[in-house]
Amino acid sequence: MKGGKSKGKADNKLGVKKSAAQTKKEKNAAKDPNKPKRPASAFFVFMEDFRKQYKEKHPNNKSVAAVGKAGGDKWKHMSDAEKAPYIAKAEKRKAEYEKNMDAYNKKQAGEAEEEEESDKSKSEVDEEDGSDEVCYDE
């Protein structure tokens, strides 16, 4: 008897998970492919260089986790002076991203205004056509 109750609860849980998965798919579908991508942080800029160096020293290593762990350890032990060039690169990328986002947002605002104007003009034309015609059913 206890087993029957637990099965019912499991079905409810599965139903919740399915609906959550559907909302994730809908959310992903709504993303604009033209939107600029966020810039990498200073650590990820560092990791771009570190991966190249690490692969040269360890060509037989296929583990991504090992590279990430080694890079994280090295980043932790670096001084602020050693991190400075990576921080500068990250800030430069961030400034470029903000510039691109401003342009993107202006473009999106312009397209939204055009859509509103075209909708208004269509409705105004429809109203004018309908008001001129008078039908009498006899």
Buried (B, 14 or more C-beta within 10 A) or exposed (E): EEEEEEEEEEEEEEEEEEEEEEEEEEEEEEEEEEEBEEBBBBBEBBBEEBBEEBEEEEEEEEEEEEBBEBBBEBBEEEEEEEBEEBBEBBEEBBEEBEEBEEEBEEEEEEEEEEEEEEEEEEEEEEEEEEEEEEEEEE
